[in-house]
Amino acid sequence: MRFLILAFSVLLMGCHNPCQDLCKEMASFAEDECKKTLSDGEVRTCIRDHTRDKLNDGDIAVCVEFTDTISQEWDCDDVEPYFESVSSQNN
């Protein structure tokens, strides 16, 4: 029984809520569509800033809605404010 409780606790710690998933989607969009590189630290900060205890009522529903529509409705200017700094890739 103790093993199950421990295993369940570890699994929960690795789960992200939809707002944290949105951070990763924005980072992918910025890199793929905007040719900008976000540091791992910027993505981690976004994830940390969007833990369930820091969200208001309704935030998760909004994040769910936007996660699926980033590539259709967002442009590069929409993504930048969510990260501290965004540097262009040098290709």
Secondary structure, DSSP 8 states (H G I E B T S, - for coil): -HHHHHHHHHHHHH---HHHHHHHHHHHHHHHHH-EE--HHHHHHHHHHT-GGG--TTHHHHHHHHHTTHHHH--HHHHGGGSS--EE---
